[in-house]
Amino acid sequence: MIMSENYFRDRADDCNRLAREESDLEMRGMLCDLELDYRAKALHAAAHGWRDAPRYFELAEA
């Protein structure tokens, strides 16, 4: 399954939020590393044009 740019950006934002809330320095560092990895994957997805699949309800309206 190919993940979309938006998916990776959302996960990166989640990691960023969790890192700001985390009190353990080691865990915060791991979350920051994970955020950077997700941001890199988002750039890769954008370069390849990977988008979210259409949702069922979006197809029903068409």
Buried (B, 14 or more C-beta within 10 A) or exposed (E): EEBBBBBBBEBBEBBBEBBEEBEEEEEBEBBBEBBEBBBEBBEEBBEEEBEEEEEEEEEEEE
